[in-house]
Amino acid sequence: QVQLVESGGGLVQPGGSLGLSCAASRSIFSINVMGWYRQAPGKERELVASITSGGNTDYADSVKGRFTISRDDAKNTVYLQMNSLRPEDTAVYYCKARLFGADYWGKGTLVTVSS
C-alpha cells in the first residue's frame, strides 16, 4: 500500500504559475506509473499527466506545453509544474499511484485560477 498527500494548491491569477507536490509514504522507485488527475465542479475526473518509473511522460492535450510532470525517487515525490494557467484549469487536483495492479489516490488539492 501507499498513502499519497498532495500540496501546493491555491488561488492564482490567469497566466500565473503554480507547483503541486505529491508525497508518497513509501519508496516510489517500484511504482510503475504515477499521475495527476483533476476534477472540476460538475465534471468527471480526467487525467492531466502521468510519468512512468522510466521517466516516460504523457499529457492531456489541454495542458501540453504548459504543464510539466516530474518525479524525484529519492524524495518519494511527484511534482506538477503548471504554467500559463487558465480559468478552465480550476479543479481539485489528485495524485494517483498504480502499485501491483491497485490504484491509490490522494485526497486532492484545490487549484483556483481567477482574477
Salt bridges, closest charged atoms under 4 A:
GLU46 OE2 - ARG38 NE 2.76
ASP61 OD1 - LYS64 NZ 3.16
ASP73 OD1 - ARG71 NE 2.99
ASP89 OD1 - ARG38 NH1 2.92
ASP89 OD2 - ARG66 NH1 2.78
ASP103 OD2 - LYS96 NZ 3.66
ASP103 OD1 - ARG98 NE 2.76
